[in-house]
């Protein structure tokens, strides 16, 4: 198993920084997700690690060996793309073995690797088919098999499930995680979907504007987001982050770092931490969405949008007033100007 180190890497296109001073380490055998919105630099970072693009500054180390100036073929990595990149005129078996043929791996060894990968991914009955005869999930498995037969200790995945429907994404993310753990692969997985990142990864690197916003375990990212951006990006529905002045009229135990009082702060509360309480803050219902097990209640609290998630169904309608409360320990405090966490 091989570790990966990205050390102060930057990439500039025509004077515009796509990635700026990015550093992180992936321990051998871990799955790390690069998470963030479109244009945040996550795919560029992956391409720099793969050798598909060259960094403007910094260096990349794989298994203790600097690979910054090496071509992709000499980095000891496998890669799975969003588009699968399957050749339509080749069979499943030929697609899987294409890279090994190019590298002139002996026929007997190719056949052995093919048989092993096909058994692992359930592709044995499909080896003679063309990609057009496969479902989306089957095409994804072919792309995974092509990565497996390379027998690389490092696998890079760029939005591999984005073209699949919701049920297939659920199935495939479980398969990929189970496969990665069984084979002990070191994996970097790029996604814009926080559910994929939170359910699959050992660590999540949240990116914003070409920089790392937070590098943490999924639990740490959810429980202690380092910024208002991280707080809003992770969670379904996302955390309420509102100006603390919207909560005026109650005595709040402000964090020690809040020298400027309520006006200098934003407060974050996850919808699932909010409860209905007659002694709570008054909020006007805007809409209520019954989901079966629970109900999402969209309100206006102190003039700003605020969402609560409560068990079961509520018998109230838009325009009515409810009262909301939460425990002091469930409040996350952010500096309103910098958006950084202070408590």
C-alpha positions as CSV (number, residue, x, y, z in Angstrom):
1,X,0.0,0.0,0.0
2,X,1.2,3.5,-0.9
3,X,0.7,6.9,0.7
4,X,0.3,10.1,-1.2
5,X,1.7,13.6,-0.3
6,X,0.6,16.8,-2.0
7,X,3.0,19.5,-0.8
8,X,2.2,23.2,-1.4
9,X,0.9,22.6,-4.9
10,X,-0.5,25.4,-7.1
11,X,-1.8,25.5,-10.6
12,X,-2.3,28.7,-12.6
13,X,-4.1,29.0,-16.0
14,X,-3.5,32.3,-17.9
15,X,-2.7,34.1,-14.6
16,X,-5.8,32.6,-12.8
17,X,-5.1,30.3,-9.9
18,X,-7.2,27.0,-10.2
19,X,-5.4,25.5,-7.2
20,X,-3.4,27.5,-4.7
21,X,-1.0,26.3,-2.0
22,X,-2.7,22.9,-1.5
23,X,-1.1,20.5,0.9
24,X,-2.5,17.2,2.3
25,X,-1.5,13.6,2.9
26,X,-3.4,10.4,2.2
27,X,-2.3,7.5,4.4
28,X,-1.7,4.1,2.8
29,X,-4.9,2.2,2.5
30,X,-7.2,5.2,3.1
31,X,-10.0,6.6,1.0
32,X,-9.9,10.4,0.9
33,X,-12.7,12.4,-0.7
34,X,-12.0,15.7,-2.4
35,X,-15.3,17.5,-1.9
36,X,-16.6,20.9,-3.1
37,X,-18.8,22.8,-5.6
38,X,-18.0,23.0,-9.3
39,X,-14.9,25.1,-10.0
40,X,-13.4,24.7,-6.5
41,X,-10.2,23.0,-7.8
42,X,-10.9,19.4,-6.8
43,X,-10.6,17.8,-10.3
44,X,-7.6,20.0,-11.1
45,X,-5.9,18.7,-8.0
46,X,-6.6,15.1,-9.0
47,X,-5.2,15.7,-12.5
48,X,-2.0,17.1,-11.0
49,X,-1.6,14.0,-8.8
50,X,-2.3,11.8,-11.9
51,X,0.2,13.7,-14.0
52,X,-2.3,14.8,-16.6
53,X,-1.4,18.4,-15.8
54,X,1.8,19.9,-14.4
55,X,1.7,22.0,-11.3
56,X,2.9,25.6,-11.4
57,X,4.5,25.1,-8.0
58,X,4.9,22.5,-5.3
59,X,5.5,18.7,-5.5
60,X,3.7,15.4,-5.4
61,X,5.1,12.3,-3.7
62,X,3.7,8.8,-4.1
63,X,5.0,5.9,-2.0
64,X,7.9,8.1,-0.8
65,X,9.0,8.9,-4.4
66,X,8.6,12.3,-5.9
67,X,6.6,12.0,-9.1
68,X,6.0,15.7,-9.9
69,X,7.9,15.5,-13.3
70,X,6.9,11.9,-14.2
71,X,4.3,11.0,-16.9
72,X,1.1,9.2,-15.7
73,X,2.3,5.8,-16.8
74,X,5.3,6.0,-14.5
75,X,3.4,7.0,-11.3
76,X,2.0,3.6,-10.5
77,X,-1.7,4.8,-10.4
78,X,-5.0,3.7,-11.9
79,X,-7.7,6.2,-12.7
80,X,-11.5,6.0,-13.2
81,X,-13.2,8.9,-15.0
82,X,-16.7,10.4,-14.9
83,X,-17.3,9.4,-18.5
84,X,-15.9,5.8,-18.1
85,X,-13.9,6.3,-21.3
86,X,-14.9,2.9,-22.8
87,X,-14.2,2.2,-26.4
88,X,-17.5,1.5,-28.1
89,X,-16.1,-0.9,-30.7
90,X,-14.3,-3.1,-28.2
91,X,-15.8,-5.9,-26.1
92,X,-15.9,-5.6,-22.3
93,X,-12.9,-7.9,-22.0
94,X,-11.0,-5.9,-24.6
95,X,-11.8,-2.6,-22.8
96,X,-10.6,-4.0,-19.5
97,X,-7.3,-5.3,-21.0
98,X,-6.6,-2.4,-23.3
99,X,-4.0,-0.8,-21.0
100,X,-2.3,-4.1,-20.3
101,X,-1.9,-4.7,-24.1
102,X,-0.4,-1.3,-24.6
103,X,2.1,-2.1,-21.9
104,X,2.8,-5.4,-23.5
105,X,1.9,-7.5,-20.4
106,X,2.2,-11.2,-21.4
107,X,-1.0,-12.9,-22.5
108,X,-1.2,-15.4,-19.7
109,X,-0.8,-12.7,-17.1
110,X,-3.5,-10.6,-18.8
111,X,-5.9,-13.5,-18.8
112,X,-5.3,-14.2,-15.1
113,X,-5.9,-10.6,-14.1
114,X,-9.0,-10.4,-16.3
115,X,-10.5,-13.5,-14.7
116,X,-9.8,-12.2,-11.2
117,X,-11.3,-8.7,-11.9
118,X,-14.3,-10.2,-13.7
119,X,-15.1,-12.5,-10.7
120,X,-14.6,-9.7,-8.2
121,X,-17.0,-7.3,-10.0
122,X,-19.5,-9.9,-11.4
123,X,-18.6,-9.2,-15.0
124,X,-17.8,-12.8,-16.2
125,X,-21.1,-13.2,-18.1
126,X,-20.6,-9.8,-19.8
127,X,-17.1,-10.1,-21.2
128,X,-18.2,-10.5,-24.8
129,X,-20.6,-7.6,-24.9
130,X,-20.1,-4.1,-26.2
131,X,-20.5,-1.1,-23.9
132,X,-23.7,-0.1,-25.7
133,X,-25.2,-3.4,-24.5
134,X,-24.6,-2.6,-20.8
135,X,-26.5,-0.6,-18.2
136,X,-24.9,2.4,-16.5
137,X,-23.9,0.4,-13.5
138,X,-22.4,-2.3,-15.6
139,X,-20.3,0.2,-17.6
140,X,-19.1,1.6,-14.3
141,X,-18.0,-1.9,-13.2
142,X,-16.0,-2.2,-16.5
143,X,-14.2,1.0,-15.7
144,X,-13.5,-0.2,-12.2
145,X,-12.2,-3.6,-13.6
146,X,-9.9,-1.7,-15.9
147,X,-8.4,0.0,-12.9
148,X,-8.2,-3.2,-11.0
149,X,-6.2,-5.2,-13.6
150,X,-3.6,-2.5,-13.6
151,X,-2.8,-3.8,-10.1
152,X,-1.8,-0.3,-8.9
153,X,-1.8,0.5,-5.2
154,X,-3.2,4.0,-5.8
155,X,-6.5,4.6,-7.5
156,X,-7.8,8.1,-8.5
157,X,-11.6,8.6,-9.2
158,X,-13.1,11.7,-10.7
159,X,-16.9,11.9,-10.2
160,X,-17.3,8.3,-11.1
161,X,-21.0,8.0,-10.2
162,X,-22.4,11.4,-11.4
163,X,-24.0,9.8,-14.5
164,X,-25.9,7.2,-12.6
165,X,-29.4,7.4,-11.1
166,X,-29.9,7.7,-7.3
167,X,-30.4,4.0,-6.6
168,X,-27.4,3.0,-8.7
169,X,-25.2,5.6,-7.0
170,X,-26.2,4.1,-3.7
171,X,-25.3,0.6,-4.8
172,X,-22.0,1.6,-6.5
173,X,-20.7,3.7,-3.7
174,X,-21.1,0.7,-1.4
175,X,-19.4,-1.5,-3.9
176,X,-16.5,0.9,-4.4
177,X,-15.9,1.3,-0.7
178,X,-16.1,-2.4,-0.1
179,X,-13.7,-3.1,-2.9
180,X,-11.2,-0.4,-1.8
181,X,-11.2,-1.9,1.7
182,X,-10.9,-5.5,0.6
183,X,-7.9,-4.7,-1.7
184,X,-6.3,-2.2,0.6
185,X,-6.0,0.4,-2.1
186,X,-5.1,4.0,-1.5
187,X,-7.8,6.0,-3.1
188,X,-8.6,9.7,-3.8
189,X,-12.2,10.2,-4.8
190,X,-13.5,13.5,-6.3
191,X,-17.1,14.4,-5.8
192,X,-19.5,17.3,-5.4
193,X,-21.9,15.1,-3.5
194,X,-21.5,15.4,0.2
195,X,-23.4,12.2,0.8
196,X,-20.8,10.2,-1.2
197,X,-18.0,11.9,0.7
198,X,-19.5,11.4,4.1
199,X,-20.5,7.8,3.6
200,X,-17.3,6.5,1.8
201,X,-14.3,8.4,3.0
202,X,-11.9,8.0,5.9
203,X,-11.1,11.7,5.6
204,X,-12.8,14.5,3.6
205,X,-10.9,17.5,2.1
206,X,-13.4,20.2,1.5
207,X,-12.2,22.7,-1.2
208,X,-13.3,26.2,-2.0
209,X,-11.9,28.7,-4.5
210,X,-8.8,26.5,-5.2
211,X,-7.9,26.2,-1.5
212,X,-8.6,23.7,1.3
213,X,-11.4,24.9,3.5
214,X,-11.2,22.0,5.9
215,X,-9.5,18.6,6.1
216,X,-11.2,16.3,8.6
217,X,-12.9,13.0,9.2
218,X,-16.6,12.9,8.2
219,X,-17.7,13.1,11.8
220,X,-15.4,16.1,12.5
221,X,-16.6,17.9,9.4
222,X,-20.2,17.4,10.5
223,X,-19.8,18.1,14.2
224,X,-17.3,21.0,14.1
225,X,-17.3,22.7,10.7
226,X,-14.4,25.2,10.6
227,X,-16.3,27.8,8.7
228,X,-19.8,28.9,7.8
229,X,-19.2,27.6,4.3
230,X,-18.3,24.1,5.6
231,X,-21.4,24.2,7.9
232,X,-23.7,25.0,5.0
233,X,-22.1,22.5,2.6
234,X,-22.4,19.4,4.7
235,X,-25.7,18.1,6.0
236,X,-29.1,17.3,4.4
237,X,-30.7,19.8,4.8
238,X,-27.8,22.1,5.4
239,X,-27.1,23.9,8.7
240,X,-29.0,27.1,9.4
241,X,-26.4,29.8,9.6
242,X,-28.0,33.2,10.4
243,X,-26.9,36.5,11.8
244,X,-27.0,36.3,15.6
245,X,-29.0,39.5,15.7
246,X,-32.0,37.4,14.3
247,X,-32.0,35.8,17.8
248,X,-32.3,39.0,19.7
249,X,-34.6,39.0,22.6
250,X,-33.1,36.0,24.4
251,X,-30.1,35.8,26.7
252,X,-27.4,33.8,25.0
253,X,-24.2,32.4,26.5
254,X,-21.9,34.0,24.0
255,X,-18.5,32.5,23.3
256,X,-15.5,34.1,25.0
257,X,-14.1,35.1,21.6
258,X,-17.2,37.2,20.8
259,X,-15.8,40.6,21.9
260,X,-18.1,42.4,19.5
261,X,-21.4,41.0,20.8
262,X,-24.2,39.6,18.7
263,X,-23.6,42.0,15.8
264,X,-20.2,40.4,15.1
265,X,-21.5,36.8,15.1
266,X,-23.4,34.3,13.0
267,X,-24.9,31.3,14.7
268,X,-25.3,27.9,13.1
269,X,-27.9,25.2,14.1
270,X,-28.6,22.0,12.3
271,X,-32.3,21.5,11.5
272,X,-32.3,18.1,13.3
273,X,-31.1,19.9,16.5
274,X,-34.1,22.2,16.5
275,X,-37.2,21.3,18.6
276,X,-40.7,22.7,18.9
277,X,-40.9,24.4,22.3
278,X,-43.6,26.8,23.6
279,X,-40.9,28.7,25.4
280,X,-38.8,29.0,22.3
281,X,-38.3,31.8,19.7
282,X,-41.4,32.6,17.5
283,X,-41.1,31.7,13.8
284,X,-43.5,32.0,11.0
285,X,-44.1,28.8,8.9
286,X,-43.4,29.3,5.2
287,X,-43.8,25.7,4.1
288,X,-43.9,22.2,5.6
289,X,-42.7,19.1,3.7
290,X,-43.8,15.8,5.2
291,X,-41.3,13.1,4.4
292,X,-42.8,10.1,6.2
293,X,-40.5,9.6,9.1
294,X,-40.2,13.4,9.7
295,X,-41.2,16.8,8.5
296,X,-39.0,19.7,7.2
297,X,-40.4,23.0,8.4
298,X,-39.2,26.1,6.5
299,X,-39.8,29.2,8.6
300,X,-38.7,32.8,9.0
301,X,-37.1,33.4,12.3
302,X,-36.2,37.0,13.1
303,X,-36.8,37.8,9.5
304,X,-34.4,35.2,8.1
305,X,-35.0,31.7,6.6
306,X,-34.6,28.9,9.2
307,X,-35.3,25.2,8.8
308,X,-36.4,22.7,11.5
309,X,-36.6,19.0,11.1
310,X,-39.0,17.3,13.4
311,X,-40.2,13.7,13.8
312,X,-43.5,12.7,12.3
313,X,-46.2,15.0,10.9
314,X,-47.1,18.5,12.2
315,X,-50.7,19.7,12.0
316,X,-49.8,23.3,11.1
317,X,-49.8,25.3,7.9
318,X,-48.0,28.2,6.2
319,X,-48.6,31.5,7.9
320,X,-49.0,30.0,11.4
321,X,-46.5,30.6,14.2
322,X,-44.5,28.0,15.9
323,X,-41.8,28.3,18.6
324,X,-38.3,26.9,18.1
325,X,-35.6,26.0,20.6
326,X,-32.3,24.1,20.7
327,X,-29.7,23.2,23.3
328,X,-26.8,25.6,23.9
329,X,-24.4,22.8,22.9
330,X,-26.0,22.5,19.5
331,X,-25.1,26.1,18.6
332,X,-22.1,26.8,16.3
333,X,-20.7,30.3,16.5
334,X,-18.9,32.0,13.5
335,X,-17.3,35.4,13.1
336,X,-19.6,37.2,10.8
337,X,-16.9,39.0,8.8
338,X,-14.4,36.1,8.2
339,X,-17.0,33.3,8.5
340,X,-14.4,31.3,10.5
341,X,-15.5,29.2,13.5
342,X,-14.9,30.8,16.9
343,X,-16.8,28.2,19.1
